[in-house]
Amino acid sequence: FMFDYDVMEERYEELAREKAKGKEAERAQAGARAKEEEARLRAAPFADWVGQSAGATEGTSRGVAAEEARPMAPHRPATDRRRRIKIGALVVEAPAFTDPSRAPFCPTARGVPLQLRTPGVAGILHWMLQKKALKQDMFLIGEPGPLLRQLVTLYCEIVGKELEYVALTQDTSEADLKQRREVVDGCLVYVDQAPVRAAVHGRVLLLEGVEKVERNVLPTLNNLLENREMALEDRGFLAAPRRAAAVLGAAAREEALGEAAAAAAGRPSGHRVVSPDFQVIAIGQPDRGHPLDPPLRSRFVARRLRASEACVFDASVALEPLRAWLPEASLAAGRAMVDRMQALAKSFVFEGPPKEQPPPFPCSALGSLARLAALTPKLPPQRHVFRVYPCAMQGVLTEEHRKATLKRMTAAGLVEADAGAPIYYDVPSIRPLSTSELDKLPKTMEHACVVTFAAHGARAGSEDSCEVPMPCGKLGPLVDVQVASAGTQSSESSAAALHIRLQSLSEETQRVQLFKAGELRAWLADHKVPYKDSSDRRALVALAVASLQARRAEAEARADEGQSVLARDLGGMTLMRSQRLALSTMMQDNAAGADICLVGDRGSGKSALVRAFCTLLGYRARTLFCYKDMTSRDLLQRRTTDAKGNTVWHNSPLLDAAIAGDVAVLDGVHRLPRGALYGTLGQLLHDREVVLADGTKLVSPEHFDAMVVRGLSVEELRRRRVLRVHPSFRVIAVGEAPSAEKRGGWLDAEVMTLFHFVEVRALPPDEQLRLSLMTSGGREEDLKPSFAAIESFHAKIARVAEADPSLAALSLTLRQLLGI
């Protein structure tokens, strides 16, 4: 899928020059005007597109000038005048948007806008404007993520063109690219889809994921791409502008244009003329999916966006919402993390065919990764990286690629060893916002609370804690007071008891190191520490010291439990220590502004963590159960019929959660067909925007507020079926770990750009026993023999299931264990 772009470009320029030979006078006049305009732009190069000229409004769009390097104003397309944009040597005059609700809005990647002051972005925009002048369709090739979609949206914003977006999956049919049949009042109605609307109204058609579609579907667009013609299902016909003028004549062409307007109003239509401004832009990875047909791929001029051009990021933009809450040292940790990750992403080059290479690092996650490192600066950097790039998770990478990745991470300074006890962050308090803190709250938060994260471990001190705002549900947080405020006297007595206990363990450690071999064996037997009958005193001393260190860590952990909100009763649930650590990790990801994916074996307690998360933060959970034969469309809307036989569309629980600000739980994402999750929900999870099958459009809070600023009221937007995605909306995906036989499985490069990942492992036997005792109310001496037998059976089934996966269904889940 490579072309000689220079030869093609020279050929098209030659044709353009030959066509313009008879217009020398007009060209001379245009050249004079261009020179005057260029001279004026050199005097004030940003006057027309950053709001510095007379008549510029807050809705002025942004652009790029390669020779200038000054801060840019927020991007807002103009609605009251024509704009001139200068990129390099090109000066483009763009029309104003007549409909503010359809003006493109460049989205943000997890709260971080597209970085314009980079040579890669400026070069691609310059190249896209050249293709626009030559009236060529484009194919942008790059890694998964929102960057390519952001570039196309910014291009449309610059040139003043409306955008129609189509996410292609393996379930995309011919009706999704032409016209869909609906029953309205007992009559059959043909509804134009995005390609037809874009062709008639002169918009840009953005096709994402062309490599996922079946080979017999995309040829539907071949004639539209090559000749600008297409036969429609309602017996209408899209005619090319030149052919319509030559064959139909001027009068017939005007009639066809009238029919196009009639079709836009919902009335029957015949011949419709394709607008001369219609343009198609495709984005994707044609080297990783189905091979494209030669006739189809020959319709595009392609350009690849390299990782070195994509991973250019300014951490200060991502950390700006936390600047009023965190000290400068924490913010510096976030900036250092971004610098290291950019160096790692640029060195992420492997040999071999694309399908055999490991997934690339998701550069779109740098914003949330910077905030995560600033929130938890004491954590080793590799634990931050594994949240966005789970290379250490079993079955994601091959052993060879995993070792190579860890080697590159070590070279970039992203691997540090835990000195002493591992560091972790707990949640000692959750409280509502005070009146004085409302001014410090980021504008993207509507329902929020203040959460305290405190570090524990060998390198953690009492000052290693921070208070940050976090989105929450409409009900508010469950706990609004500090656990330690139960009484100063009780907390002081607990601290004194802990000090005495730790001092006793230290003295015992020093004492056992002086024991002889016989005394050590007796001590180990009294404390029920298993050991081999040996006369090696050093081995016996090491066993005794390790046992005392484990008891010391357990005493410190139990003391921390009394100071943790997560140790309280959460809607009838009491979490074990390993579950509390996973829940604290989920809350950190939520504060960083990322959606969450829980990955673990069947029965490891993932659903319990989701319930605890929603209960603690006051969210309502809306669960969408995924299954193997589920179509991509079912993730958003489902088509049914009403009592009169008319076709209607019902929102899925995911959309209900997006509108209401709840948590959408995607249970069983590992069962979905490969590519369905990213292809259908990629735009919603990245940009918080999506266009639905019934014509409704969900937009991000920033986009919705921008349309209100441009003069559209909330009622008018609702009449136009434009709805706002709630700022507190979060998605929690739940899936089983990929198998070692199928490398990566469902957890591929596309899914890695959507979430922060939390690995949920099965509870240790001691925690399972404690949880069973708390649930059943029995005594330990009565349950321990039965529990040991059940654990032995579970371990044997797990070993057998590794050889025969069909026996995995016999393994006991945590829910079944508690039932027994």
N, C-alpha and C positions, 0 to 999 in steps of 0.2 A: 504494500500500500504506500508506495513512494513514487513521487513524480519529479520530473526535472522542472521545478517551479520557475527557474530563471528563463528557460526556453519558452515555456507557456506564457509567462508574463511578457516577454519581448514580442511574441507573436500577437498577443492581444493589443499591445501598445501600437504595433505596426498597423493592425486593422483599424484602430482608433484614429491614427494619423491619416490613413487613406480616406476614411469616411469624412474627415474634417477638412479636406482640401478645398471644398467649395465655400468655406466659411471663414476665409482669412480676415475679412473685415471685422466680423464679430469676434474672432479670436483676438485681434489687435485691441479692440475695445475692452474685452474681458481682461487682457493682460495689463492694460493701463489701470483698470480698476483694481486688479489684484496687487499691482505695485503700490498704489496709493494705500490700499488696505494694509499691506504688509508694512509699509512705513509707519502707518498709524499704530499697528500692533507692536512694532519694535519700541515705539515710545511708551506704550502701555500694554504689554502683551497679555495681561490678565483682565483687562477692562471689560471684555465682553462676556466672560464666563465665570467670574468670581464675585460679581455684584458690585464692581467699582465704577461702572459707567452710569450715566444718568438714565433713569428708567429701569435699572436692574432691580429685580425683586428678590425676595427670599427664596423664590422658586427657581433661581438661576442654576443651570447645570454646571458641573465641573468638567475639566478637561486636563490635558497634559501638555506641557511645553518642555521639550527635551533640553533646551539650552538654559532654562530657568530652574532654580531649585529653591523655591520659597514655599511657606506653608499654604495649604489649600483650604478654601472654604468648604463647608458641608455641601454635598451634592444635592441639588434640588432642581428639577427641570423647569424651565421657564414656561409660562402659560400666556404671556401677553405680548411677545415680540419674537422676531427671528433672532437667532444667535449665530455667532461666528466662532468656530473653534479652531485653534492652531495646534497641530501636532507635528513637530519637525518642520518640514517645508510645506506641508499641506495645510491649507486653510479651507475649512468646510463651513458652509452656511446651512444651518439646520432650521426647519420650520418649527413654529410653536405648536404645542399640544392643544388640540381643540377640546379634548375630553380629559379633565384632570384625573378621573378615576382610572383611565387606561394609560396614563403616563408611566413609563417604566421607572422602577426604583431599585437602585443597586443594593442588594441585600448585604448583610454582615454575616461573617462566619463566627458563630458563638460570641456575638457582641463586638467583633473586630471588623472594621471596614476593609475593603480591598486597598492594598498598598499601591499607590499610583506612582510614587517617585522611585520607580525601579526601571532599569533599562529594558527588562523583559516585557513588562506591561506596556510601556510606551512604544516599544518596537512592534508588538502584536497589534496594538490599536492603529498604529501607522499602516501596518500591512492590511488590516481590515478595511481601512478607509480607501486604500488603493483598489482593493477588490470591489468595493462599492462603486467606485468611479468606473471600473471596467464591467460592472453588472455581472459579477461572477458569484456563484454560491461557494460557501466555504465549509471546510471540515477542520475543526480544532481537535488535535490529538493530545491527550494528556492523561495523567493519573486520576483516579476517582477523587471526588471531593467537589466542593462548591466553586472552586476557582474559575473553571471554564465558564460555568453558568454566570458567575459574576462579571466576567469579561464581556460576554455577549450582552448582558443587561446594561453594562456601562456603555458599550458601543451604541445600543439603541437609545440610551439616554442622551448621548452626545449628538447623534445625527437626527434626533427628534422623531424616531419611528416607534410605533407600538409593537408589542411583542406577543406572540402566541407560542405557548410552551407545550410540548408533547413528550411525556416520559414513556419510552418504549420498553416493553417487557415481552416475555415469551407468550403472554396472553393477548397481546395487541392483535386485533383483527382488522380486516379491510374496512369494516364499518367505522372503526375508530379513526380512520384516516380520510374518510369521505363524508358519509352521512349516516346518522343513527336513526332508526325508526322508533317512533313513540306513538302511543295511542292517547289522544286527547279528545274528550267528549265523544268517544266512539268513532273517531276518524283517525286514519293513519297520517302521521305528520313526519316529514323528514327534517331532521335537525342537522344543520351544518356543523362539522367538526373543525378543529383548529386549523388544519391545512387549507380547507376551503375558505374559512373566514379570513385567514391571512392572505390568500391569493386575491380575493375579491376586494379587500380593503387596503391592500398595499402594505401589509405588516411584515415583520420579520418572523419567520417560522423557525423555531429552535427545536431540533430533534436530538434528544439525549438517549443514548443507549442503542444505537442502530445495530450493534453487534449482538444484541440479545434477541432480536426478532427472527422469526422463522423466515427462510429464504423466499417463500412464496407470498409474503405480505408486502415487503418494501417495494417490489417492482410496481405496485400500485401507484407509487409516486414517480416512477421513471418518466412518464410522459409529461407530468407537471414540472419536473425539474428541467427536462431537456427542451420541450416545446411550449411550456406554459399552457398546457391543455389537459383537460381531464373530463371524462364522462361520469356523470353523477347518477345516484340511485333513483332520483326522482325524475329521470329522463331529461334532466337539464345538462348543460354542457358549459364547461369553462373554456373560453376561447382566448387565444393569445392576442395581445393588443394589435400587433401588425396584421394578423390574419383577420381579425374582426374589422379593421379599417379597410382592408383590401376586398374582402369577400362580402361582408354585410353592407359596406358603404357607411357614409357618415350618419345618415338618418337611422339606419338599422343599429348602428353602434350606439347612438344616443338612446334608442329604445332598449338596447341590451343593458345599458347603464341604468336605465330606469327600472328594469327588471331586477338588477342587482340590488338596488335600494328596496324594491318590493320584497325580495327574498330576505334581506336583512330585517325587514319588518315582520316576517313570518308568512308572507303570501306566496303562492306558487310562482315558480320562475321557469324560464326557458333557457336561452343562451345568456351567459354572463361573461363579462370581459375581465380577464385577469389584469390587475393593476400593474403598470410598468414599474412601480416601486417595490413589488413583491420580491423578497429575497429569502433564501433558505440557508441556515447555518446548522451544521451537525456537530455534535461533540461526543467523544467516547474513546474507546480503546479497541480499534478494529483488529489488533494483533492478539487479543485475549479471548474473543468470543467466536461467533459463527463467521466464517469468511464471507465477505461481501461480494455480490455479483459484479463482474467487471463493468457491465453497462451502468450500474448504479454508482460505483465508486468513481467512474470517469466523469460524473457530473460535477464533482467538487474539485476545488483547489485546496490542498491540505497544508497545514503547518503544525508542527509538534511543539508543545510547551515543555521545556526541560524542568527537572526538579530544581536545578540551580536557579532558574528564573522564578519558580513558584515559591520556594522557601525563603522569602525576604520579608521580614516581619519586624515591626516596631513594638516592643513589649510595653512601652509606656501607654499606648492606647488601650491595651487590654487591662492594665493595672490601674487605670484612671478611676474606675468606680470604687476601688479599695484604698485609694490614697488617703482618704479621711479616716480610715479605720485601722490601718496597719502602720507600724513603724518603718522607717527608711531601710533598716536592715532586712526586713522581710521582703520589701519591694525589690531590693537589690538581689535577693535570692531568686526572685521570679525572673528578673532580667538576665541573670547569669544562666539560668536554666534554658532560656530561649537561645542565647548565644551558643551554648553547647549543642542544643538540638539542631540548630541550623547547620553547624559544622557536621553533625552526624548525618543529616539528611543529604547533604551534598556528597558525602562519601559512601552513600548507600548504593553502590553499583556492584552488580553480580554478573557473572558470565553465564551464558547458556540461553536457550530460547525463552521468550517472555513467559510462556505458560509454566516453565519450570523454575522461575525465579521467585524468591520470597515476596510477600506483599511490601510495597514501598511504605515508608513512614508517612502517616497522614499529616501533611503540613497544615491542614485546616484546624488541627487540634492544638496549635501552638498557643492560641489565646487562652483556652481553658487550662492548658498545662502551665502557663505562666502564673495564672491565678492560684492554681493548686500548689505550686511550689512556694508562692508567697504566703499561703495559708498555713502550710506545714513545712517550714524551712528546715526543721531538724531531721526529717525523714531522709534516708539515703536516696540519692537521685535516681537510682535504678528502679525504686519502687514507684516513683512518679512516672517514669517512662513506661513501665509495665501496665499502667492504668490506661494509656492511650494506644500502646502497641504491645499486646499481650504475647510477646515472643517466648516467654518462659512457660506459658501454659501448654500442657501436654496436647499434642496433636495439631498445633497451629503451624509449626515449622518442622522441617526435618532436622535431624541431629546436626548435620553438617551446616545448615543455614543458621541454626540456633547458636552454635559455637562461633561462627563468623560474625553474627550480629553482636554477641557479647564482646567479642574482641574489638569491634569498631566502637562499641559503647565505652569500653575501658580506655581506648585511645582518646576518646573525646572527653574523658573525665567524668563519665556518668555512672561509674561503678565504685562504690565505697563499701567497706566491710563494717558491719555493726560491731562496735566495741562494747563488750559486756552484754548486758541484757538488751534485746531488740527494742528500738524506740517505736512507740505507737501513740496515737492521739485519742484522747477520750473527750466526752462531752459533759463537763460538770454542771452546766446550766443552760437553760433556754428561757427566754423572756420576751414579752412584747416590746415593741419600739416605744421609747419615750417621746414626748413632744419635741424635745431639743434635738432628737436624732432624725426627725423627719427630713430636715434640710440636707442631711448627709446621705440620705437614701438614694440610690441610683434611680433615674427616671423610668427604667425598664421594669422596676418592681412595683407591684400594686398591693399584694398581701405579703407581708414580710414579718420576720421575727429576728431577734438577735441571739446568736448561738456562740458559746464559748468553747474553743478547742484548746485543750491543755495537753502538753507533751509529757510522756512518762518513759523512763528508761535510764540507761547509764549516763548518757550525755545531756539529759534534760534537767532543767532547773525550774525553780518555782516561778521564774519570770517568763518561761517559754509557754505563754498562752496568749490568745487573742480573741477579741470579740468582733464578729463580722455579721452583716445582714444576710439573710437567707430567705428565698421564696418559700411560702407555706400556703396551705389551703385556706379556704374561706372561714373555716372553723377556728383557725389559729392554733398555736402550739398547745400540746396537752399539758406541759409543765411550764409554769410561769414563775417559779421561785427556785432558788438554788437549793439543792439537796442539803448542802452543808449548813443551811440556816435553821435547821431543826433545833439547835441549841448550842451555845458556845461551850457549855460545860460538858455535854456529851461528846462533842468533837474533840475537845482537849483530852478527855479521858481515853477516847479511841486512839488518839495520837500517842499518848503515853503508853498505852498497852502495846501498840505496834513497836514503839521504841524498845520496850523491855523484851518483846519477842525477838526482834532482830538482834539485839545485843546477846541474848541467850544463844541464838543460832551461831553467832560469830565465835563465842567462847567454845561452843561445842565443836566447831570446825577446827579451832586450834588444838583442842584436846585430843580429837581422834587422830590427828597427825602424829601424835606421840605414842599411839598404841602399838603393841606388838601384833604379830600375825594372828595369834590365837584370840587376842582381845578384839581385834577387828572382825574376825569371823563371828564371834559372839554378838558384837554390836550390830552387824549386818543382819543376823538372824533375828535379834530382838526387834529391829525396825522393819522386818519383812522386806529386805532388799535382796533380790535374787543375785546369786554369785556362784561362780564355779569354785569347787573345792581346790584351793591352790595355796601354796606357801609363798607366793610372790607378794611381798608386803606392799610394794608400790601399786600394784593393780588393786589391792584391797583398799588402800588409802584413797585412790582415785574414785572408787565406787562410793565410798563413804562421803567424800567431799562433794561429789556430784549429787548425791541424795540430799545433803544439807542445803546445797545451792538451790535445788528444785523446791525444797520446802520454804526457803527464804523468798523465792520468786512468787510462790503461791500465796504467802502471807502478804506480800506487797500488793499482789493483784486483788486479794480479798479486801485489803484496806482501800484500794482505789474504787472497788465496787460501791462502797458506802458513799463515795463522792461523785458518782456517775448517775446522770439522769437515765442512761440506758439500762441501768440495773433495776429500775423500778418496774412495777407491773404496768404493762402496755396493753390495755384492753384484754386482760385475762391471760397475757403471755409474759413469761419471765425468761429472758434470754441468757444463754450461757456466755462465758467469756469470749470464746471464738466468734459467736454470733454478734456480740456487742462490738467487737473489732470490725466486723464486716459492715455493721450498721453505721458505725462512725465513718468508715470509708465512703459509704453511700452519701452521707450528709456532707462530707467534704466535696464530693463531686457535684452535689446539688448547689452548694455555695459557689463553686467554680463556674456554674452556668452550663453544665453538660447533662445530657440524658445518660441513663445508666443501663448497663447490660449485666445481669447476673448469670454467670456460667458455672455450672457444677453438675455432678452426676445426679442421677435420679434418686430422690429421697434425701438430699443433703440439706434441706431446710430453706430453699430459696423462697417459697411462698410465704413462709413465716417471716422472713426478713422484709418482704414487700408489705405485709400487713403491719409490721412494727413501724416501718418508715412512714406509712400513711397515717397511722394512729398518732405517732409522735408529733407530726407536723400539721395535723388537721386536714389532710387531703381526703378526698373521696376517690376510691379506686374504681376505675371502670375497666373491666377485664375483657380482652378480645382473645379467644382461644384460637390458636392457629392449628391447621391440620394439613396433611400432605397434599390433598387435592384442592386446596383453597386457591382461588384465582386472585390475581393482583388487585382487581377491582373491589373484591370483598373487603379488603383492608380499609377502604374509605367509605364506599356506599354500596348498597344492595338494592337491585331493582325488583320491585314486586308490582302487583296490581291491586287497586282498591276495589270497593264493592261494585262500582260501575264498570269495571274492566279497564280503566285507564292505568297506564304505567306511571308509577311513582318511584322515587328514590328515597331510601331510608339511610340516615347517617349511621355509621358504625360507632361502637363505643369510643373508638379513637378520636373521631371528630367531635363527639359530644364532650369529651374531656378537653380537647383543644379550645372549644368555645367557652366552656364553663370554668377553665382553670383548674382541672383536676389532674390526677395521675392516670395515664393510660398504661395498662399492663398488657404487654404482648406475651402471652403465655405459650411457650412452645415454638419459638422462632426457628429452632433448628429443623422443624418439619417443613417449613416453607420451601418452595422450589428455589434453586439457586438464582440469585439476581432479582427475585421478586421484592424482597425487603428494601433494597436500595433503590430499585427502579420506581417503586410506587411511593415510598415515604422519604426518599432522599431530599426532595425539595422542602417538604414539611419539617423534617428534623434539622436540616441545615439552615434554611432561610425563614422557617415558620410561615411559609406561603404554599398554597396549593389551589389549583382550579379543579372543581369537581365535575362529575358527569352531568349533573342537573343545571350547570351554569353558575353555581355559587362559587365565589372566590374568597378564600381565606387569606388574609394578609397579616404581616407582622405588626406589632404595636407601633413601631417607628413609621412604617409605611402608612398605616391608618391615620396616625397623627399628622403626617405630611399632607395627606389628602384633605384633612379638615382645615389645615392652615391655608391650603390653596382655595378655600371657599366652599367646599362641600360640607353640608351638615351631616350629622350622624343619621338622621332620618332619610336623607337623600341617598346615602351610601347603602342603607338597608334596602331601599326600594330598588337599587341597582344590584342587590344581592352581593354586596361586599361586606364581609364580616371580619371581625378582629380576633386574632389568636390571643388568648389571655396570656399575660406575661408570666403567670405562675405555672403554666402548663408544663408538665414533664412526662417523659416516656420512660418506662422501665421494661426492658425486654428480659425475658427469662428463657434460657436455653440450656441444653445439655452440652457438655464438653465434646468437642469434635473427636472422632476416633483416630487412633494412631495409623490405621490402615489408609484412610483417606485424609491426606495432609490438608489441614485447614478446614475442609468440609464447607459448612455454611459460614464459617468465620473467615471470610476472604478479605481482600483489599478494600472492597466497597463497604462492607459492614464495619470495618475498622474506623472508617471516617465518621460514623454515626454516633458512637457511644464512648463513654468511659467504662472500662471493664473491671468487674469485681469477681474474683474467683472464689466460689463457695465450696469449701471442702466438707466432707463428712465430719460430724462431731467426734472428738476422741472418746474412747470407751468410758473414761471417768466422767466426762460431761454427759454422755448418754445415760449413765447410771444415775447421776444426780437429777437429770431431767425426768427420768422415769420415776424416781422416788417422789419428786415434787408433784408429778401428775397423778400417781396412784395413791399417794399418802401412806404407802407401806413402810416397813422397816428394812434397813439395808441388809441385815443378816438373813432376812427371809427372801429377798429378791436377788441377792448376789449370785447364788448358785444357778438359778434359772437364767439370769441375765448372762452369765458366762457361757452357758450352753447356747443361747441365742446368738451371741457374738461369734462363737466358734462356727455355728452353721452359716452365718452371714459371711464370714471370712472364706469358708470353703466354696460357697456359691460364687463369690467374687473371683476366686482363682479359676474356677471352672468356666465362668463366663468370659474370661479373657481368651480362652481357646475356642469356645463356642458362643458367639454373641447371642444366639437365639435363647440361651438360658438366662440372659440378663434380667428378664421379667420376673424370675424367681427371687431376686435379691430383695431384701427388706428395706423399705423406705423408713424415714424417721417417723412418719405418721403411723405406719403399720407397727413399728416397734413400740410406740407408746400405747397403741391399742392392745397389743399383747400383754 
